[in-house]
């Protein structure tokens, strides 16, 4: 009661000051964007920027895409620029290559890259080789994009990684995004490139949200093709990966950090041309190398990295043989427990790192 009477006697301004709530100011939450929405945003910006850009593929228009990556684009740009095709990869890939030769900039979506095998003659013989065979007179500015690699429960014919397949072919550029920033920046760079670019997305990453830095929200944001990114700095071992396994590598690095092992994790971003400078510089610093990929081991991306390290200046800096972590050398099983044992898990990466470091 005495406290209340004390308040009554004080001037009104003082009382109101005492009764005001005090709010603690926190930094605004970072914008979260899914990989699906990042690709959609990148394509939308390029369709708006250049009227020569168009998208074609199965269910990309009225259905908004099999994985909803092209959501809203048909309503915005109409039938002439967002085109539903018949279920004929060889046919619509050929139409897209011809359109690119005629001066347009098509984005050709395969519902999954497993189906690109129906059109591989168009991708390799028509798109990749024409600039060379024409003596540099005829460019083919086309993007082939869609989900690549293992999904979940779709078995052998729908679970292959095509990074090594397309990375093998001169004349193609091949990119493999991991997070939302990669996805938007690489799709925009691919669309603007005057060469055929294969964009290997991952179905299991489409719905995953990542922090989207302010620079990535700009319409001028690009991720350069042919440049890797160091996702985590480290001093003990270099871990190189692309696409979804990059996340597994970062999880493994976080676990090992508690044990005193600091991993340098490199997100390749581009398969061809491969950024060997970044990888070599890291190996020269850490003296150890592990590569991680979801594809098969024989003639794979990891095999190419190991060969390049052996042939280059970083070889003499290695304190132990390089180790590859890959998918199992079998067609993908359907049973979940077998599927899990056929693709690299975090525990497999940790085991390989400890083996390389002899701990």
MARLOVO-987154 format. One record per residue (C-alpha): x, y, z; residue number from 1; residue in one letter. Coordinates in Angstrom, 3 decimals. Layout:
residues N
@xx: X	yy: Y	zz: Z	n: NUM	res: A;
...
***
This chain:
residues 359
@xx: 0.000	yy: 0.000	zz: 0.000	n: 1	res: X;
@xx: 2.857	yy: 2.310	zz: 0.827	n: 2	res: X;
@xx: 4.405	yy: 1.595	zz: -2.563	n: 3	res: X;
@xx: 1.167	yy: 2.497	zz: -4.332	n: 4	res: X;
@xx: 0.748	yy: 5.752	zz: -2.400	n: 5	res: X;
@xx: 4.352	yy: 6.535	zz: -3.245	n: 6	res: X;
@xx: 3.585	yy: 6.176	zz: -6.937	n: 7	res: X;
@xx: 0.518	yy: 8.417	zz: -6.603	n: 8	res: X;
@xx: 2.645	yy: 11.223	zz: -5.130	n: 9	res: X;
@xx: 5.240	yy: 11.082	zz: -7.960	n: 10	res: X;
@xx: 4.844	yy: 13.157	zz: -11.131	n: 11	res: X;
@xx: 2.865	yy: 11.401	zz: -13.906	n: 12	res: X;
@xx: 5.871	yy: 11.307	zz: -16.273	n: 13	res: X;
@xx: 7.972	yy: 9.376	zz: -13.738	n: 14	res: X;
@xx: 5.183	yy: 6.876	zz: -13.082	n: 15	res: X;
@xx: 4.601	yy: 6.193	zz: -16.779	n: 16	res: X;
@xx: 8.329	yy: 5.633	zz: -17.200	n: 17	res: X;
@xx: 8.308	yy: 3.009	zz: -14.442	n: 18	res: X;
@xx: 5.324	yy: 1.172	zz: -15.916	n: 19	res: X;
@xx: 6.725	yy: 0.957	zz: -19.476	n: 20	res: X;
@xx: 7.774	yy: -2.506	zz: -20.620	n: 21	res: X;
@xx: 11.298	yy: -2.909	zz: -21.816	n: 22	res: X;
@xx: 11.797	yy: -5.072	zz: -24.911	n: 23	res: X;
@xx: 15.092	yy: -6.780	zz: -25.659	n: 24	res: X;
@xx: 16.058	yy: -6.128	zz: -29.265	n: 25	res: X;
@xx: 17.392	yy: -9.147	zz: -31.159	n: 26	res: X;
@xx: 18.908	yy: -9.344	zz: -34.616	n: 27	res: X;
@xx: 16.330	yy: -10.067	zz: -37.340	n: 28	res: X;
@xx: 16.080	yy: -13.743	zz: -38.291	n: 29	res: X;
@xx: 17.963	yy: -14.676	zz: -41.472	n: 30	res: X;
@xx: 15.750	yy: -15.366	zz: -44.481	n: 31	res: X;
@xx: 15.221	yy: -19.101	zz: -45.022	n: 32	res: X;
@xx: 14.665	yy: -20.290	zz: -48.606	n: 33	res: X;
@xx: 14.262	yy: -23.869	zz: -49.818	n: 34	res: X;
@xx: 16.364	yy: -25.189	zz: -52.680	n: 35	res: X;
@xx: 13.151	yy: -25.588	zz: -54.728	n: 36	res: X;
@xx: 12.220	yy: -21.920	zz: -54.279	n: 37	res: X;
@xx: 15.788	yy: -20.780	zz: -54.983	n: 38	res: X;
@xx: 15.794	yy: -22.533	zz: -58.378	n: 39	res: X;
@xx: 12.321	yy: -21.169	zz: -59.112	n: 40	res: X;
@xx: 13.475	yy: -17.652	zz: -58.224	n: 41	res: X;
@xx: 16.567	yy: -17.969	zz: -60.413	n: 42	res: X;
@xx: 14.571	yy: -19.156	zz: -63.437	n: 43	res: X;
@xx: 11.896	yy: -16.497	zz: -62.885	n: 44	res: X;
@xx: 14.506	yy: -13.713	zz: -62.824	n: 45	res: X;
@xx: 16.184	yy: -14.966	zz: -65.999	n: 46	res: X;
@xx: 12.850	yy: -15.427	zz: -67.840	n: 47	res: X;
@xx: 12.017	yy: -11.828	zz: -66.904	n: 48	res: X;
@xx: 15.471	yy: -10.544	zz: -67.853	n: 49	res: X;
@xx: 15.748	yy: -12.179	zz: -71.306	n: 50	res: X;
@xx: 12.765	yy: -12.953	zz: -73.539	n: 51	res: X;
@xx: 14.836	yy: -15.589	zz: -75.382	n: 52	res: X;
@xx: 14.774	yy: -17.816	zz: -72.283	n: 53	res: X;
@xx: 12.039	yy: -20.457	zz: -72.133	n: 54	res: X;
@xx: 11.344	yy: -23.647	zz: -70.157	n: 55	res: X;
@xx: 10.117	yy: -26.951	zz: -71.569	n: 56	res: X;
@xx: 9.629	yy: -30.434	zz: -70.172	n: 57	res: X;
@xx: 7.085	yy: -32.881	zz: -68.835	n: 58	res: X;
@xx: 4.455	yy: -31.263	zz: -66.558	n: 59	res: X;
@xx: 6.456	yy: -28.023	zz: -66.157	n: 60	res: X;
@xx: 3.545	yy: -25.716	zz: -67.077	n: 61	res: X;
@xx: -0.024	yy: -26.298	zz: -65.886	n: 62	res: X;
@xx: 1.006	yy: -28.817	zz: -63.206	n: 63	res: X;
@xx: 3.778	yy: -26.467	zz: -61.929	n: 64	res: X;
@xx: 6.422	yy: -29.169	zz: -62.393	n: 65	res: X;
@xx: 6.615	yy: -32.731	zz: -61.072	n: 66	res: X;
@xx: 8.498	yy: -31.387	zz: -58.024	n: 67	res: X;
@xx: 6.858	yy: -27.918	zz: -58.116	n: 68	res: X;
@xx: 10.136	yy: -26.265	zz: -59.095	n: 69	res: X;
@xx: 8.403	yy: -24.267	zz: -61.864	n: 70	res: X;
@xx: 5.469	yy: -23.241	zz: -59.643	n: 71	res: X;
@xx: 3.756	yy: -20.076	zz: -60.888	n: 72	res: X;
@xx: 5.880	yy: -19.623	zz: -64.009	n: 73	res: X;
@xx: 3.216	yy: -20.765	zz: -66.504	n: 74	res: X;
@xx: 0.670	yy: -18.358	zz: -65.042	n: 75	res: X;
@xx: 3.194	yy: -15.526	zz: -65.290	n: 76	res: X;
@xx: 4.754	yy: -16.220	zz: -68.710	n: 77	res: X;
@xx: 2.141	yy: -18.268	zz: -70.579	n: 78	res: X;
@xx: 2.169	yy: -21.154	zz: -73.065	n: 79	res: X;
@xx: 4.855	yy: -19.789	zz: -75.365	n: 80	res: X;
@xx: 7.583	yy: -19.693	zz: -72.736	n: 81	res: X;
@xx: 6.585	yy: -22.465	zz: -70.302	n: 82	res: X;
@xx: 5.881	yy: -25.490	zz: -72.479	n: 83	res: X;
@xx: 4.456	yy: -28.878	zz: -71.501	n: 84	res: X;
@xx: 5.885	yy: -31.657	zz: -73.661	n: 85	res: X;
@xx: 4.885	yy: -35.225	zz: -74.468	n: 86	res: X;
@xx: 6.657	yy: -38.035	zz: -72.600	n: 87	res: X;
@xx: 9.457	yy: -38.182	zz: -75.172	n: 88	res: X;
@xx: 12.855	yy: -37.054	zz: -73.875	n: 89	res: X;
@xx: 14.622	yy: -37.633	zz: -77.185	n: 90	res: X;
@xx: 11.998	yy: -35.487	zz: -78.931	n: 91	res: X;
@xx: 11.815	yy: -32.462	zz: -76.634	n: 92	res: X;
@xx: 15.566	yy: -32.443	zz: -75.950	n: 93	res: X;
@xx: 16.094	yy: -32.311	zz: -79.717	n: 94	res: X;
@xx: 13.592	yy: -29.444	zz: -80.018	n: 95	res: X;
@xx: 15.458	yy: -27.598	zz: -77.261	n: 96	res: X;
@xx: 18.876	yy: -28.100	zz: -78.888	n: 97	res: X;
@xx: 17.521	yy: -26.878	zz: -82.230	n: 98	res: X;
@xx: 15.990	yy: -23.822	zz: -80.546	n: 99	res: X;
@xx: 19.357	yy: -23.047	zz: -78.912	n: 100	res: X;
@xx: 21.121	yy: -23.307	zz: -82.283	n: 101	res: X;
@xx: 18.526	yy: -20.873	zz: -83.684	n: 102	res: X;
@xx: 19.339	yy: -18.265	zz: -81.021	n: 103	res: X;
@xx: 16.968	yy: -18.997	zz: -78.138	n: 104	res: X;
@xx: 18.053	yy: -20.004	zz: -74.621	n: 105	res: X;
@xx: 16.046	yy: -23.076	zz: -73.599	n: 106	res: X;
@xx: 15.902	yy: -24.662	zz: -70.149	n: 107	res: X;
@xx: 15.201	yy: -28.339	zz: -70.790	n: 108	res: X;
@xx: 13.882	yy: -30.124	zz: -67.687	n: 109	res: X;
@xx: 14.185	yy: -33.870	zz: -67.311	n: 110	res: X;
@xx: 11.748	yy: -35.205	zz: -64.710	n: 111	res: X;
@xx: 14.798	yy: -37.051	zz: -63.421	n: 112	res: X;
@xx: 18.225	yy: -37.392	zz: -65.011	n: 113	res: X;
@xx: 17.646	yy: -41.128	zz: -65.269	n: 114	res: X;
@xx: 15.303	yy: -40.251	zz: -68.144	n: 115	res: X;
@xx: 18.023	yy: -38.182	zz: -69.832	n: 116	res: X;
@xx: 19.414	yy: -41.507	zz: -71.040	n: 117	res: X;
@xx: 16.551	yy: -41.471	zz: -73.556	n: 118	res: X;
@xx: 18.007	yy: -38.203	zz: -74.877	n: 119	res: X;
@xx: 21.728	yy: -38.729	zz: -74.339	n: 120	res: X;
@xx: 22.468	yy: -38.545	zz: -78.085	n: 121	res: X;
@xx: 20.964	yy: -35.040	zz: -78.168	n: 122	res: X;
@xx: 22.913	yy: -33.964	zz: -75.069	n: 123	res: X;
@xx: 26.297	yy: -35.376	zz: -76.141	n: 124	res: X;
@xx: 26.335	yy: -35.460	zz: -79.942	n: 125	res: X;
@xx: 24.060	yy: -32.521	zz: -80.745	n: 126	res: X;
@xx: 24.597	yy: -30.083	zz: -77.857	n: 127	res: X;
@xx: 28.093	yy: -30.746	zz: -76.491	n: 128	res: X;
@xx: 30.022	yy: -31.192	zz: -79.762	n: 129	res: X;
@xx: 28.479	yy: -28.608	zz: -82.100	n: 130	res: X;
@xx: 30.566	yy: -25.596	zz: -81.024	n: 131	res: X;
@xx: 33.774	yy: -27.575	zz: -81.676	n: 132	res: X;
@xx: 32.554	yy: -29.181	zz: -84.916	n: 133	res: X;
@xx: 31.457	yy: -25.802	zz: -86.315	n: 134	res: X;
@xx: 34.870	yy: -24.259	zz: -85.633	n: 135	res: X;
@xx: 33.373	yy: -21.975	zz: -83.003	n: 136	res: X;
@xx: 30.696	yy: -20.595	zz: -85.327	n: 137	res: X;
@xx: 27.641	yy: -22.270	zz: -83.753	n: 138	res: X;
@xx: 27.105	yy: -22.040	zz: -80.001	n: 139	res: X;
@xx: 24.406	yy: -24.015	zz: -78.191	n: 140	res: X;
@xx: 23.251	yy: -21.993	zz: -75.130	n: 141	res: X;
@xx: 21.060	yy: -24.606	zz: -73.441	n: 142	res: X;
@xx: 20.480	yy: -25.778	zz: -69.874	n: 143	res: X;
@xx: 19.599	yy: -29.394	zz: -69.096	n: 144	res: X;
@xx: 18.302	yy: -29.572	zz: -65.523	n: 145	res: X;
@xx: 16.446	yy: -31.887	zz: -63.162	n: 146	res: X;
@xx: 16.912	yy: -34.117	zz: -60.100	n: 147	res: X;
@xx: 19.969	yy: -36.391	zz: -60.094	n: 148	res: X;
@xx: 21.252	yy: -39.195	zz: -57.890	n: 149	res: X;
@xx: 19.552	yy: -41.363	zz: -55.304	n: 150	res: X;
@xx: 16.155	yy: -40.340	zz: -53.996	n: 151	res: X;
@xx: 14.305	yy: -42.587	zz: -51.531	n: 152	res: X;
@xx: 12.639	yy: -45.897	zz: -52.319	n: 153	res: X;
@xx: 12.706	yy: -45.589	zz: -56.111	n: 154	res: X;
@xx: 15.141	yy: -48.448	zz: -56.782	n: 155	res: X;
@xx: 17.745	yy: -49.080	zz: -59.452	n: 156	res: X;
@xx: 16.350	yy: -47.333	zz: -62.532	n: 157	res: X;
@xx: 15.650	yy: -44.034	zz: -60.778	n: 158	res: X;
@xx: 18.644	yy: -43.658	zz: -58.447	n: 159	res: X;
@xx: 21.776	yy: -43.066	zz: -60.524	n: 160	res: X;
@xx: 24.203	yy: -40.168	zz: -60.198	n: 161	res: X;
@xx: 25.123	yy: -38.751	zz: -63.607	n: 162	res: X;
@xx: 27.937	yy: -36.444	zz: -62.468	n: 163	res: X;
@xx: 30.639	yy: -38.752	zz: -63.832	n: 164	res: X;
@xx: 28.629	yy: -39.577	zz: -66.980	n: 165	res: X;
@xx: 28.280	yy: -35.971	zz: -68.115	n: 166	res: X;
@xx: 31.490	yy: -34.758	zz: -66.472	n: 167	res: X;
@xx: 33.321	yy: -37.142	zz: -68.815	n: 168	res: X;
@xx: 32.246	yy: -35.257	zz: -71.954	n: 169	res: X;
@xx: 34.206	yy: -32.277	zz: -73.371	n: 170	res: X;
@xx: 31.918	yy: -29.501	zz: -74.551	n: 171	res: X;
@xx: 29.588	yy: -29.707	zz: -71.561	n: 172	res: X;
@xx: 29.710	yy: -27.742	zz: -68.342	n: 173	res: X;
@xx: 28.331	yy: -29.659	zz: -65.362	n: 174	res: X;
@xx: 27.238	yy: -28.099	zz: -62.070	n: 175	res: X;
@xx: 25.922	yy: -29.755	zz: -58.911	n: 176	res: X;
@xx: 24.401	yy: -27.407	zz: -56.290	n: 177	res: X;
@xx: 24.041	yy: -28.286	zz: -52.614	n: 178	res: X;
@xx: 22.225	yy: -25.432	zz: -50.856	n: 179	res: X;
@xx: 19.830	yy: -22.656	zz: -51.879	n: 180	res: X;
@xx: 22.588	yy: -20.140	zz: -52.591	n: 181	res: X;
@xx: 24.312	yy: -22.630	zz: -54.916	n: 182	res: X;
@xx: 21.031	yy: -23.502	zz: -56.602	n: 183	res: X;
@xx: 19.999	yy: -19.948	zz: -57.479	n: 184	res: X;
@xx: 23.456	yy: -18.698	zz: -58.413	n: 185	res: X;
@xx: 24.335	yy: -21.695	zz: -60.572	n: 186	res: X;
@xx: 21.004	yy: -21.890	zz: -62.456	n: 187	res: X;
@xx: 21.329	yy: -18.196	zz: -63.356	n: 188	res: X;
@xx: 24.948	yy: -18.625	zz: -64.482	n: 189	res: X;
@xx: 23.955	yy: -21.712	zz: -66.482	n: 190	res: X;
@xx: 21.153	yy: -19.865	zz: -68.291	n: 191	res: X;
@xx: 23.463	yy: -16.960	zz: -69.166	n: 192	res: X;
@xx: 26.281	yy: -19.241	zz: -70.385	n: 193	res: X;
@xx: 26.702	yy: -19.658	zz: -74.136	n: 194	res: X;
@xx: 27.575	yy: -23.347	zz: -73.781	n: 195	res: X;
@xx: 25.418	yy: -26.351	zz: -72.890	n: 196	res: X;
@xx: 25.250	yy: -26.684	zz: -69.093	n: 197	res: X;
@xx: 23.999	yy: -29.727	zz: -67.189	n: 198	res: X;
@xx: 22.511	yy: -28.749	zz: -63.802	n: 199	res: X;
@xx: 22.352	yy: -31.776	zz: -61.493	n: 200	res: X;
@xx: 19.872	yy: -31.048	zz: -58.707	n: 201	res: X;
@xx: 18.830	yy: -33.423	zz: -55.920	n: 202	res: X;
@xx: 15.239	yy: -34.401	zz: -55.206	n: 203	res: X;
@xx: 15.853	yy: -34.882	zz: -51.480	n: 204	res: X;
@xx: 17.256	yy: -31.339	zz: -51.218	n: 205	res: X;
@xx: 14.320	yy: -29.545	zz: -52.886	n: 206	res: X;
@xx: 12.359	yy: -29.049	zz: -49.658	n: 207	res: X;
@xx: 15.341	yy: -28.266	zz: -47.429	n: 208	res: X;
@xx: 15.524	yy: -24.608	zz: -46.254	n: 209	res: X;
@xx: 18.855	yy: -22.800	zz: -45.979	n: 210	res: X;
@xx: 19.820	yy: -19.326	zz: -44.831	n: 211	res: X;
@xx: 19.679	yy: -17.020	zz: -47.842	n: 212	res: X;
@xx: 22.228	yy: -14.195	zz: -47.511	n: 213	res: X;
@xx: 21.249	yy: -10.690	zz: -48.677	n: 214	res: X;
@xx: 23.561	yy: -10.830	zz: -51.703	n: 215	res: X;
@xx: 21.785	yy: -13.995	zz: -52.943	n: 216	res: X;
@xx: 18.477	yy: -12.125	zz: -52.936	n: 217	res: X;
@xx: 19.736	yy: -9.745	zz: -55.626	n: 218	res: X;
@xx: 18.659	yy: -10.240	zz: -59.246	n: 219	res: X;
@xx: 22.317	yy: -9.813	zz: -60.214	n: 220	res: X;
@xx: 23.525	yy: -12.661	zz: -57.966	n: 221	res: X;
@xx: 25.560	yy: -15.325	zz: -59.774	n: 222	res: X;
@xx: 27.696	yy: -18.248	zz: -58.625	n: 223	res: X;
@xx: 30.577	yy: -18.585	zz: -61.115	n: 224	res: X;
@xx: 30.772	yy: -21.913	zz: -62.928	n: 225	res: X;
@xx: 34.093	yy: -23.652	zz: -62.246	n: 226	res: X;
@xx: 34.646	yy: -22.313	zz: -58.726	n: 227	res: X;
@xx: 34.383	yy: -24.435	zz: -55.567	n: 228	res: X;
@xx: 33.510	yy: -23.093	zz: -52.117	n: 229	res: X;
@xx: 35.157	yy: -23.910	zz: -48.789	n: 230	res: X;
@xx: 32.140	yy: -24.496	zz: -46.518	n: 231	res: X;
@xx: 34.210	yy: -25.120	zz: -43.382	n: 232	res: X;
@xx: 37.831	yy: -24.216	zz: -42.683	n: 233	res: X;
@xx: 40.081	yy: -26.903	zz: -41.195	n: 234	res: X;
@xx: 43.702	yy: -27.911	zz: -40.766	n: 235	res: X;
@xx: 43.820	yy: -31.716	zz: -40.388	n: 236	res: X;
@xx: 42.113	yy: -33.138	zz: -43.483	n: 237	res: X;
@xx: 40.449	yy: -32.006	zz: -46.726	n: 238	res: X;
@xx: 36.988	yy: -33.456	zz: -47.445	n: 239	res: X;
@xx: 35.680	yy: -32.806	zz: -50.972	n: 240	res: X;
@xx: 32.090	yy: -33.439	zz: -52.021	n: 241	res: X;
@xx: 29.196	yy: -32.207	zz: -54.156	n: 242	res: X;
@xx: 25.396	yy: -32.089	zz: -53.917	n: 243	res: X;
@xx: 23.623	yy: -33.678	zz: -50.923	n: 244	res: X;
@xx: 26.709	yy: -35.407	zz: -49.430	n: 245	res: X;
@xx: 28.185	yy: -31.945	zz: -48.657	n: 246	res: X;
@xx: 25.698	yy: -31.768	zz: -45.779	n: 247	res: X;
@xx: 26.811	yy: -35.197	zz: -44.559	n: 248	res: X;
@xx: 30.433	yy: -34.029	zz: -44.661	n: 249	res: X;
@xx: 29.613	yy: -30.979	zz: -42.543	n: 250	res: X;
@xx: 27.795	yy: -33.201	zz: -40.028	n: 251	res: X;
@xx: 30.823	yy: -35.510	zz: -39.863	n: 252	res: X;
@xx: 33.126	yy: -32.498	zz: -39.431	n: 253	res: X;
@xx: 31.015	yy: -31.212	zz: -36.524	n: 254	res: X;
@xx: 31.227	yy: -34.599	zz: -34.779	n: 255	res: X;
@xx: 34.990	yy: -34.898	zz: -35.321	n: 256	res: X;
@xx: 35.578	yy: -31.322	zz: -34.158	n: 257	res: X;
@xx: 34.534	yy: -32.427	zz: -30.661	n: 258	res: X;
@xx: 37.331	yy: -34.994	zz: -30.837	n: 259	res: X;
@xx: 39.910	yy: -32.394	zz: -31.847	n: 260	res: X;
@xx: 39.900	yy: -33.147	zz: -35.594	n: 261	res: X;
@xx: 39.320	yy: -30.091	zz: -37.809	n: 262	res: X;
@xx: 38.087	yy: -30.962	zz: -41.309	n: 263	res: X;
@xx: 38.196	yy: -28.574	zz: -44.244	n: 264	res: X;
@xx: 34.997	yy: -29.234	zz: -46.200	n: 265	res: X;
@xx: 34.944	yy: -28.223	zz: -49.880	n: 266	res: X;
@xx: 31.669	yy: -27.951	zz: -51.796	n: 267	res: X;
@xx: 32.694	yy: -28.545	zz: -55.427	n: 268	res: X;
@xx: 29.646	yy: -26.805	zz: -56.937	n: 269	res: X;
@xx: 31.025	yy: -27.524	zz: -60.432	n: 270	res: X;
@xx: 31.979	yy: -30.972	zz: -61.743	n: 271	res: X;
@xx: 33.261	yy: -29.738	zz: -65.098	n: 272	res: X;
@xx: 35.402	yy: -27.658	zz: -65.275	n: 273	res: X;
@xx: 36.696	yy: -28.897	zz: -61.920	n: 274	res: X;
@xx: 38.248	yy: -26.343	zz: -59.549	n: 275	res: X;
@xx: 41.466	yy: -28.227	zz: -58.800	n: 276	res: X;
@xx: 43.256	yy: -25.082	zz: -57.578	n: 277	res: X;
@xx: 41.035	yy: -24.855	zz: -54.485	n: 278	res: X;
@xx: 41.343	yy: -28.598	zz: -53.781	n: 279	res: X;
@xx: 45.125	yy: -28.638	zz: -54.281	n: 280	res: X;
@xx: 45.655	yy: -25.591	zz: -52.046	n: 281	res: X;
@xx: 43.622	yy: -27.259	zz: -49.304	n: 282	res: X;
@xx: 45.491	yy: -30.592	zz: -49.595	n: 283	res: X;
@xx: 48.815	yy: -28.749	zz: -49.406	n: 284	res: X;
@xx: 47.587	yy: -27.248	zz: -46.123	n: 285	res: X;
@xx: 46.011	yy: -30.340	zz: -44.512	n: 286	res: X;
@xx: 48.182	yy: -33.104	zz: -46.064	n: 287	res: X;
@xx: 45.207	yy: -35.493	zz: -46.185	n: 288	res: X;
@xx: 42.289	yy: -36.038	zz: -48.598	n: 289	res: X;
@xx: 38.908	yy: -37.796	zz: -48.519	n: 290	res: X;
@xx: 36.397	yy: -37.494	zz: -51.378	n: 291	res: X;
@xx: 32.686	yy: -38.171	zz: -50.877	n: 292	res: X;
@xx: 30.039	yy: -38.791	zz: -53.554	n: 293	res: X;
@xx: 26.775	yy: -40.651	zz: -53.990	n: 294	res: X;
@xx: 27.719	yy: -42.181	zz: -57.332	n: 295	res: X;
@xx: 29.409	yy: -45.465	zz: -58.139	n: 296	res: X;
@xx: 33.156	yy: -45.771	zz: -57.422	n: 297	res: X;
@xx: 34.557	yy: -46.868	zz: -60.782	n: 298	res: X;
@xx: 35.594	yy: -43.889	zz: -62.979	n: 299	res: X;
@xx: 33.765	yy: -41.580	zz: -60.558	n: 300	res: X;
@xx: 34.232	yy: -37.952	zz: -59.512	n: 301	res: X;
@xx: 36.379	yy: -39.001	zz: -56.532	n: 302	res: X;
@xx: 38.547	yy: -41.150	zz: -58.798	n: 303	res: X;
@xx: 39.185	yy: -38.134	zz: -61.034	n: 304	res: X;
@xx: 40.091	yy: -35.908	zz: -58.076	n: 305	res: X;
@xx: 42.515	yy: -38.529	zz: -56.732	n: 306	res: X;
@xx: 44.135	yy: -38.918	zz: -60.161	n: 307	res: X;
@xx: 44.557	yy: -35.154	zz: -60.554	n: 308	res: X;
@xx: 46.086	yy: -34.866	zz: -57.084	n: 309	res: X;
@xx: 48.502	yy: -37.681	zz: -57.901	n: 310	res: X;
@xx: 49.524	yy: -36.008	zz: -61.174	n: 311	res: X;
@xx: 49.827	yy: -32.494	zz: -59.708	n: 312	res: X;
@xx: 51.909	yy: -30.542	zz: -57.204	n: 313	res: X;
@xx: 49.787	yy: -31.520	zz: -54.170	n: 314	res: X;
@xx: 50.805	yy: -35.198	zz: -54.314	n: 315	res: X;
@xx: 54.103	yy: -34.597	zz: -52.520	n: 316	res: X;
@xx: 52.221	yy: -32.959	zz: -49.627	n: 317	res: X;
@xx: 50.100	yy: -36.034	zz: -48.830	n: 318	res: X;
@xx: 50.973	yy: -37.806	zz: -45.576	n: 319	res: X;
@xx: 48.617	yy: -40.714	zz: -46.339	n: 320	res: X;
@xx: 46.856	yy: -42.187	zz: -49.382	n: 321	res: X;
@xx: 43.699	yy: -40.367	zz: -50.480	n: 322	res: X;
@xx: 40.486	yy: -42.231	zz: -49.633	n: 323	res: X;
@xx: 37.191	yy: -42.304	zz: -51.547	n: 324	res: X;
@xx: 33.741	yy: -42.641	zz: -49.972	n: 325	res: X;
@xx: 31.211	yy: -43.561	zz: -52.678	n: 326	res: X;
@xx: 27.951	yy: -45.317	zz: -53.327	n: 327	res: X;
@xx: 28.102	yy: -49.106	zz: -53.384	n: 328	res: X;
@xx: 29.115	yy: -50.698	zz: -56.696	n: 329	res: X;
@xx: 25.655	yy: -52.212	zz: -57.227	n: 330	res: X;
@xx: 22.358	yy: -51.145	zz: -58.816	n: 331	res: X;
@xx: 20.344	yy: -49.358	zz: -56.132	n: 332	res: X;
@xx: 18.283	yy: -51.837	zz: -54.050	n: 333	res: X;
@xx: 14.652	yy: -51.102	zz: -53.244	n: 334	res: X;
@xx: 14.640	yy: -52.287	zz: -49.600	n: 335	res: X;
@xx: 15.319	yy: -49.344	zz: -47.288	n: 336	res: X;
@xx: 17.977	yy: -51.037	zz: -45.169	n: 337	res: X;
@xx: 19.871	yy: -52.064	zz: -48.314	n: 338	res: X;
@xx: 19.409	yy: -48.603	zz: -49.828	n: 339	res: X;
@xx: 20.855	yy: -46.983	zz: -46.692	n: 340	res: X;
@xx: 23.879	yy: -49.261	zz: -46.962	n: 341	res: X;
@xx: 24.334	yy: -48.389	zz: -50.639	n: 342	res: X;
@xx: 24.793	yy: -44.631	zz: -50.225	n: 343	res: X;
@xx: 27.360	yy: -42.818	zz: -48.035	n: 344	res: X;
@xx: 26.209	yy: -42.070	zz: -44.505	n: 345	res: X;
@xx: 27.785	yy: -39.743	zz: -41.927	n: 346	res: X;
@xx: 29.289	yy: -42.726	zz: -40.099	n: 347	res: X;
@xx: 31.014	yy: -43.868	zz: -43.311	n: 348	res: X;
@xx: 32.616	yy: -40.446	zz: -43.744	n: 349	res: X;
@xx: 33.794	yy: -40.369	zz: -40.121	n: 350	res: X;
@xx: 35.269	yy: -43.864	zz: -40.508	n: 351	res: X;
@xx: 37.136	yy: -42.855	zz: -43.713	n: 352	res: X;
@xx: 38.529	yy: -39.682	zz: -42.096	n: 353	res: X;
@xx: 39.751	yy: -41.582	zz: -39.028	n: 354	res: X;
@xx: 41.271	yy: -44.255	zz: -41.249	n: 355	res: X;
@xx: 43.115	yy: -41.621	zz: -43.287	n: 356	res: X;
@xx: 44.398	yy: -39.887	zz: -40.149	n: 357	res: X;
@xx: 45.222	yy: -43.252	zz: -38.540	n: 358	res: X;
@xx: 43.220	yy: -42.508	zz: -35.384	n: 359	res: X;
***
